[in-house]
């Protein structure tokens, strides 16, 4: 959101929105969502191991050399998809960006 006074960026502060440029507080309602939860959910969905193929990939946690593999488009369509892996032995999950 942007400030009505100076068009500066509004930041959350103590339940209100604060303009980073003109230092004005606004009492607009807002909701903060965590991107971490969204990314974790994508990782869990992509690495469920159900119909995903097994590939040769070394697990950083247990050293196993096999993992389930999946692609998911997590960024803009003109960027490469994210590769998700899940260890077949310990279940550790990780992602790889290209």
N, C-alpha and C positions, 0 to 999 in steps of 0.2 A: 504494500500500500504506500501511497505517496501523500505528502503533506499538502493540504489545501492552500496554505499560505505561501510556501516557497518551492513546492514540488520536490522537497528532499525525501529521503527514504525514512519511513516510519518503522521504528523498532519497538518490540514489546518491553515494558518496564513497569513492574509493580501493578499489573492488571490494567494498565493504560498503554496507549501508543505514544511514543516519544519521537519527535523529529530530530534526526541527527544533524541537520543543518541549522535551523532557526531555534532549536531547543524548546519547542512548544510541545505541551502534552495534550493529547486528545483522548476522550473517554469513549472511543468506538469499541464495539464488541469485536473480539477476534478469537480464533482458535489456532492453537499451535499443534501441529502434527509432527511426529517424529519420523524422519526418513529412515532411521535405523530399523524401525519395526517393519517398514515396507520392504527394505532390502533383505532383512532376515526372512520374511515371508516368501519373497521371490526365491531365495536360496533354498528354502525348504520345499517349495513347490517344484522347482527345477530338478532337485536331486532326490526325489522320492524313491528312485531305484526301480520303480514299477516296470515300465517298458523301455527304460533307457539302456543303451548298449554299454557293454563293458569295454574299457580301453586300458592301455598300459599308461599308468600315471602313478608316481610315487607319493604316498601319503606322508605328509610332514609330521603327523602325530605318531603313527605306529610303524612306518617304513614299508607297509604293504605296497605291492607294485600293481594293483588292479583297482579300478574305480569305475563307478557308473558315470555316464557322461551325458550332458544336455546343453543345448544352446538356448538362450533367451535374449530377445531384443530389449535391453534395459535402457538404452540411450536413444538418441535421434536415429532415424532410419538410414541416414547417410554414414553412420558409424558402424564399426564391426559389432556383431552380437557378443554378449558375454558368455564365456564357457563356464559351466558349473560342473563340479566333480563331487562324488561322494564315495568314500572308501568302502570297499566291499567287506572289509574285515571289522573295522572299529566304528564305521559310520560317520567319521569326521567329514565335514563338508567345507569346500573352498571354491573360490571363483578365480578366473583368469581373464584379464583384459588384454586385447591385442591392439 
